[in-house]
Amino acid sequence: MLRIGLVAGEVSGDTLGAGLINELKKKVDALTVEGIGGEKLAATGMSVLFPMERLSVMGVTEVLGRYSELRSIRNKLLDNFIKNPPDVFIGIDAPDFNLWLEKKLHEAGIKTVHYVSPSVWAWREYRVKKIKVAVDLILNLFPFETAIYNKHGIPNRFVGHPLADKIPVQNNTRVARAELKLADDKTIIALLPGSRLNEIKRIAGPILQAAEITQSKNHNLIFICGLVNEKSKIEFQRIKNEVAPDLDVNISIGNTHRIMEAADVIMLASGTATLEAMLYKKPMIVAYRLSFLTHLIVKLLAKIPYASLPNILAGKLLVPECLQSRCTAEILSCELNALLNSDEHMQNMKNQFTVLSTQLRRNADLQAANAILELVDGDKFD
């Protein structure tokens, strides 16, 4: 019998956790899991003690407004796991919530794993001190994270990125275009302005205006926008009506991966989507704007010169980053034209994406499961 305590705070963590638990179930005859998760973890048979949505809080003011509830949930989880100790506790992402819980459980003699490294490589490296006293093992998604934890003497394992395992090595652009009813003889430009309303409010305007400028010089283009829900669509449409009412854009909800696969070039918000676009080997232009105060804080604390994951992985400026004052219609349009007018530039980007994608494709669910079983007691579950 293997007993696991687990906390996943967001949808991405729910997906990671479900993949890990399903892999563990192949290796362990008797397995129980309890804690916090979403629909995917619940489907594995996990006993969900608190709904995951209560942890999915973004922004300082939102966290402060819910601090009392979050503290109550955390204390109840701690009490539960101290009274009924699991063989191992796994905190998936959500570092502000999980690292505190992991430290308390670690001090009580319970083995702890943190899955998905906090971005100590980007800023706030001092957090490694908190990680060192909280975890027995940290599971990294990216290869460059290993050196940081080795430097601080923290046991860690690079397991690869699950997205790299799930996104096909070979694209089927023609099939994706057929499903989306897009012409096969046109150049398809995907517009992905982000998943949060604040992101859309800040960058949809420049992206749409850049599309309009570019289309005025190239009539063989089709623009398609991928959004996550109806609220995002309403906000995007509102902005479009203001800044580019005559631009023809095919707006789709919930088809982001299909849109990426169908596209020739992508203009998108910085974030996980840049990693997904890289795995689809699609040339891209990254756009982003933060509030003035947030940008100032990030600028003061940032340890790396790049914002997008492809550039961070490559260790160089591989894809254009149009951030803050550079996130303008004119600059975005200029970068888009530069890509469209150079087959060599496009192919070079694709070639380097192939190399980077291969580094991340390691069967992450299996690697993570093996690392956890080795930590708990490898021989016991062979």
Secondary structure, DSSP 8 states (H G I E B T S, - for coil): -EEEEEEE-SHHHHHHHHHHHHHHHHH-SSEEEEEEE-HHHHHTT-EEEEEGGGT---SHHHHHHTHHHHHHHHHHHHHHHHHS--SEEEEES-HHHHHHHHHHHHHTT-EEEEES--STTTS-TTHHHHHHTT-SEEEESSTTHHHHHHHTT--EEE---HHHHHS-SS--HHHHHHHTT--TTSEEEEEE--SSHHHHHHHHHHHHHHHHHHHHH-TTEEEEEEESSHHHHHHHHHHHHHH-TT--EEEEES-HHHHHHH-SEEEEESSHHHHHHHHTT--EEEEE---HHHHHHHHHH--SS--SHHHHHHTS--S-EEEGGG-SHHHHHHHHHHHHT-HHHHHHHHHHHHHHHHHH-S-HHHHHHHHHHHHHHGGGG-
